[in-house]
Structure formats: structure tokens, C-alpha cells
Amino acid sequence: MRACLPCQLPDPRDGKGGLIGGAAMTAEEVYDQLISTPGPVDCDAFDRHVIAAILSLAVAEGAASGQGPLEGIGLSADELESVLFFWFPAAAHATAWCDASRPVIDKEEQSVRDILGMYCSQGDALERTLGAMIARRCKFPHHLWQDLGLRNRTELSSLMKRHFAPLAQKNRNDMKWKKFLYRMVCGSEGFTLCTAPVCAECDDFHVCFGAEDGESRLAWMRNGRAPAANENETELPAAAE
């Protein structure tokens, strides 16, 4: 029996100010309401923040596109339901977000999942969930930390060091995380991303190692503005396209 506390999170099927139809909530509003609900006693605040951030963006995007949030999360309905009941038990009626078909996982996305699964810290359910979410958000065009809904790149680095420690250790030169993940994928499948013998001699060094500054996507969506051109990362390795 599933019991939960009252929660004001909107039902995405609601046409009167909910997430589909009417005046849709912003990603930031969804995040604030998720975080404001009581969590499980032993949950980690940072992990809960990360999951809420990803869910919030996916919910807002799914409302705008009409496809629902699963498309932006990369989880099945059952997997999303499990995430909600564990991390946000007071928001249990938000399982209406699960009313959509399972997103298609293409070869590229599965390869990123596999790399994250191979180099996770514990191999538990949380890390499998995060791996699936991160792999899906890699398909979006901005800096990875932005498309995860995080506040800055430092939070992404903390996330990787905590839950994908062996991978974080391999990224010792601090390459941009999306670039690094695709580099790992291509290397595992026998592709070569670049012709330069070492990164320092590459003409595109700034593309892989440049600053990942910018504003969080939750803030963009709150302010109703588009990202600046330098906040996009649309060029992926040809072997991963």
C-alpha cells in the first residue's frame, strides 16, 4: 500500500495550470516543490538535489514538447516510479509523469550507459539510475552540467567523483565531461577521436578543455530566455553521432 503526504506538485495531465496545458510550471518551480517535500530519513541531500534537478528539466521539457518527462530522463515508467517513491515519497502522485512510452535507447546512448556502468563506484541502484539519466542528458546540446540542471560544473565534478570515481580518476586532465565520455566510448569501440598525438598539441584543445561557464538551465527557464551561443556543445565526435 502506497501512502504519501499531501503535495502540491501538479499532475502533468492537468489542463488547468499543470505541466501539460494551461500555465505550465517552470523547471525551477518543479525543482523547488520536489526539494520542499520530505525525503527518506537516510537520503543524501546532494544526491536528492541532483535527481530533482534532472527531473525538473525533463518535466518542463516534456510539458513543452507534449512528450512527457520520460523522453528527457531516459528511464522507463517503472524506473521513474521507483525513483519518485524512494527520493520524493511525499510527491508520489507525480507518478502520473510516468504515463508515457519508454524512451528509445539508441546505440550511442547505450554505449555511454555502458561506460558509466563499467566505471561506477558501487554499482548500486542509484548509480545505475544516474548512469541512465546522465547518458540521456548527454544527447542535449548544452554543457552537460547545464543539461543535468546543476548549478555549475563543480557540482558535476563532485557527482562524478562520488558515483563514478574510477572514471573521474581517468579524467585527470579535467576534460569537459561530455567530451570525455564520448572519448571513452569511441576508445572502447576502436575509434580515434583526434589525430594529435597528445591533447596539448591539438588545435581544438579549447573545445575539449575550455571553460564551461554559464548560467544554470533552471535559471534560463525561470527567466524565459535562450542560452548564449557559447553555452552550447552541439559538436559531438563523428564516431558517436
LUMTITOR-861989 format. One record per residue: x, z negated, y of N, C-alpha, C in turn. Coordinates in steps of 0.2 Angstrom, whole numbers, plus 2048, in hexadecimal, padded with zeros to 3 digits. Atoms other than C-alpha are relative to their C-alpha. Layout:
BEGIN
XZYXZYXZY/...
END
This chain:
BEGIN
8048007FA800800800804800806/7FC7FF7FA8078058117FD7FD806/8038037FA8047F981F805801805/7FB7FF7FB80B7FB8307FC7FD806/8038037F98097F48427FD806804/8037FB7FC7FF7FD84F806803804/7FB7FC7FC80980B8587FD805804/8037FB7FC8068168668038077FF/7FD7F980181082585F7FA8057FF/8057FC8008058348618008047F9/8017FB8067FE83E852801807802/7FE7F97FE80584F8537FA8057FF/8067FC8007F485684E7FB7FF805/8058027FB7EC84E85D800806806/8007FB7FB7E785B86A7FF7FD807/8028047F97E484E8788067FC802/7FA8037FE7F584A87E8057FE7FB/7FB8028067FE84986D806805801/7FA7FC80080D8538687FE8077FF/8027F98008038638647FA801804/8057FF7FC7F88698718007FB805/8018057FB7F38608818077FF804/7FA8027FD80185788B8057FD7FB/7FB80280680F85687E8057FB803/7FA8057FE81B84787F806803800/7F97FE80082D84A8838037FD7FB/7FC80380583A8478778027F9802/7FE8077FE8408388817FA7FB7FF/80680580182E8308807FF7FF7F9/80080180882E83386D8057FB7FE/7FA80480283F82B86C7FE7F8802/8018077FD83A81C8777FB7FC7FC/80680380482A81986D8037FE7F9/7FE80180783381A85C8057FA800/7FB8057FF84180E8627FD7F9802/8048067FE8348028697FD7FC7FB/80480380682C7FF8588057FC7FC/7FB8048048337F184D8038047FA/7FD7FD80683F7F78408017FB7FB/7FF8048068447F082F8057FA802/7FC8067FE84D7DF830807802800/7F97FF80185D7E582A803807802/7FE7FA7FE85E7F6832805800806/7FA8007FB86D7FB83D7FD804806/8027FD7FA8697FF84F802807802/7FD7FA7FE87580D8517FD8067FB/8037FB80586E8168417F9802802/8078007FE85C813847800805806/8007FC7FA86181B8588018077FF/7FF7F980286882A8507FA8047FD/8067FD80385982D8457FB802805/8067FF7FB84D82B853802805805/7FE7FA7FC85783785E7FF8067FD/8017F98038578458527F88017FF/8077FF80084484284E7FD802806/8037FF7FA840842860800807802/7FF7F97FE8478538647FC8047FB/8037FC80584085A8547F8800801/8088017FF82E8538587FF804806/8017FD7F982F85A86A8018087FF/7FF7F980183686B8647FA8037FB/8057FE80482986C8567F9801803/8067FF7FC81B869862800806804/8007FA7FB82187786E7FF8067FC/8007FA8048238838607FA8017FB/80580080481487E8568018007F9/7FE80080781E87D8468017F97FD/7FF80780281F86A8458077FE800/7F980280082E85F8448058017FA/7FC7FF805834863833805805801/7FB7FA7FF83C8738388067FE804/7FA8027FC84786A8448047FA7FD/7FD80680384B85B8388048037FA/7FD7FD8068508658287FE7FB7FA/80280480684785881D7F98037FD/8067FF80283885A8127FB7FB802/8058057FD8278518168017FA7FC/7FF80780482B8448088067FD803/7FA8037FD83C84180F7FF7FD807/8028027F98368408217FC7F9800/80480580182983481B8047F97FE/7FC8058028368298138047FD806/7FC8027FA8408298237FC7FB804/8058047FC83182382D7FF7F97FE/80280780382C8158218067FB800/7FB80580083D80E8208027FE807/7FD8017FA8448108327FB7FE805/8058017FB83480F83C7F97FF7FD/8068028048278068317FA7FF805/8058017FC81C8028407FD807803/8037F97FE81A8158447FE8047FA/8027FD8068148198337FB806800/8057FB800805823838803807803/7FD7FA7FE8128308408028047FA/7FF7FC80681383682E7FC807800/8037FA7FF807843834805806803/7FA7FC7FE81784B83B8028047F9/7FD7FD80781A8508287FB8057FE/8057FB80280B85C828803807801/7FE7FA7FF81586B8278048027F9/7FD7FE80681E87681A8077FE800/7F8802800830871814804806803/7FB7FB7FD83D87A81F8048047FB/7FB7FC8048478888178077FE801/7F98027FF8598838148048067FE/7FC7FA8018648928158077FF7FD/7FA80280387589480D8057FD805/7FC8037FB87E89081D7FF7F8801/80280780087488081F8027FC7FA/7FF80480687687B80D8087FF800/7F980080088987E80F8027FA804/7FE8067FB88A87181E7FD7FA7FC/80380680387F8658148057FE7FA/7FC80180688B8678058077FC803/7FA8037FD89A8638107FF7F9802/8028077FE8928548187FF7FB7FA/80180480788D84E8068077FE7FD/7F980180389F8508008047FB803/7FB8057FC8A784680E7FC7FA803/8038067FD89A8388118037FA7FE/7FD80780189F8268117FE7FC7FA/80380480589381E8057FC8047FB/8047FC80488882C7FE7F97FD7FF/8078038018788228007FB804803/8067FC7FE867828805800801808/8007FE7F986A826818805805801/7FB7FA7FF87A8318177FD8077FE/8037FA80287183E80D7FB802805/8057FE7FB86383E81A803802807/7FC7FD7FA86F83F8298048067FF/7FD7F980287884D8207FC805801/8067FB7FF86885781F7FF801807/8028007F9864853831805804804/7FA7FE7FC8758578388018087FE/7FF7F980287686882E7FB804803/8057FC7FC86586D835801801807/7FF7FF7F886A869847806804801/7FA7FB7FF87A8738457FD807802/8027F97FF86F8828467FD801807/8028007F986A87E858806802804/7FA7FC7FC8748868668047FB805/7FD8047FB87A8778708067FC7FD/7FB80580388886A86D7FC7FC7FB/80480380588486285D7FE7F9802/8038077FE8838508657FA801804/8067FE7FC8768588717FA8017FB/8057FD80486C8608637FE7FA7FB/80280680486C84F85A7FC7FB804/8048047FC8648478698057FA802/7FC8067FE87383B86C802800807/7FF8017F887983587D807804802/7F97FD7FE88B83C87C8048027F9/7FC7FE8068988438708037FA7FD/7FD80680389F83186D7FC7FE7FB/80580280588F82D8648018047FA/8007FB80689183C8598077FE7FC/7FA8028038A38378558007F97FC/80180680389E8258517FB8017FA/8057FE80689082C8458048037FB/7FC7FC80589D83783C8057FB7FD/7FB8058028AA82983B7FC7FA7FB/80480580489C81D8347FE8037F9/8047FD8068938288278048067FD/7FD7FB80389F8368248087FF802/7F98027FE8B082D8268058057FD/7FB7FB8038BA83981A800807804/8017FA7FC8B48488258037FE807/7FD8027FA8B883F8358087FF800/7F88018008CA83B82F803807800/7FD7F98008CC84E82C800803806/8007FD7FA8C785283D8047FC805/7FC8047FC8D6849844802803807/7FE7FD7FA8D98558527F9801805/8068017FC8C78528587FD807802/8047F97FF8C08648577F97FE801/8078017FF8AE86685D7FD8007F9/8028018078A486084E7FC8067FD/8037FB80389986F84C8058057FD/7FB7FC8028A887A84C8047FE7FA/7FC8038058B186E8407FC8017F9/8048008068A386E8347FF8077FD/8007F98028A28818338078027FD/7F97FE8038B58828318007FD7F9/8008038078B38768227FC8057FB/8047FC8048A588181B8048067FE/7FC7FA8018AF89181D8067FF7FC/7FA8028048BF8898167FE7FF7F8/8028028078B58838067FE8067FD/8037FA8048AE895803805805801/7FA7FB8008BF89E806800804806/8007FC7FA8BC8A48178067FD805/7FB8027FA8C98A38267FC801806/8048007F98C189F837805804805/7FC7FE7FB8D08A48418078037FE/7FA7FD8028E08AE8418067FD802/7FB8047FD8EB8A284B8037FC7FA/7FD8048058F789983F7FE7F8801/8028077FE8F38888487FC800806/8058007FB8E6883854803801807/7FD8007F98F2880863802807802/7FE7F97FF8F78938627FA805801/8067FC8008E58998627FD801807/8027FF7FA8DE8A28717F97FD802/8078037FF8CD89A86E8007F97FF/7FF8088018D488886E7FA7FC803/8058037FC8C888387B7F98007FD/8067FF8038B98898717FF7FB7FB/8018058058BC87D8638027F9802/7FE8067FE8C486F86C7FF7FE808/8028017F98BD87087E7FC7FA801/8058067FF8B38628867F98027FE/8078008028A285F8807FC7FC805/8038047FB89B8588907F9803801/8077FD7FF88985A8967FB7FA800/8068058008788518977FD8007F9/80380080686F84B8887F9804800/8067FC8008608568827FA7FC801/8068047FF8548478837FF800808/8018007F98588478967FE807802/8037F97FE85685A8977F9801800/8087FF80284585988F7FC7FC805/8048047FB84084B89A800803807/8007FD7F98458548AA7FD807800/8037FA80083E8648A4804806802/7FC7FA7FE84D86F8A68048027FA/7FC7FC80585887B89C8077FD800/7F980280086A877897804804804/7FC7FC7FC87887D8A18048057FB/7FD7FB80488188D89A8067FD7FC/7FB8028048908838957FF7FA7FB/80280580588687788A7FD8037FA/8027FD80688288487E8068027FB/7FB7FF80588C88786E7FD8067FB/8047FB8048848988688058037FB/7FB7FC80489489F8608027FC7FA/7FE80380689689A84E8058057FC/7FC7FC8048A38A08427FC8067FC/8037FA80389F8B283B7FE7FE7F9/8028018088A08AC8297FB7FB7FF/80680580189389E82C7FA803803/8067FE7FD8868A98357FC8037FA/
END
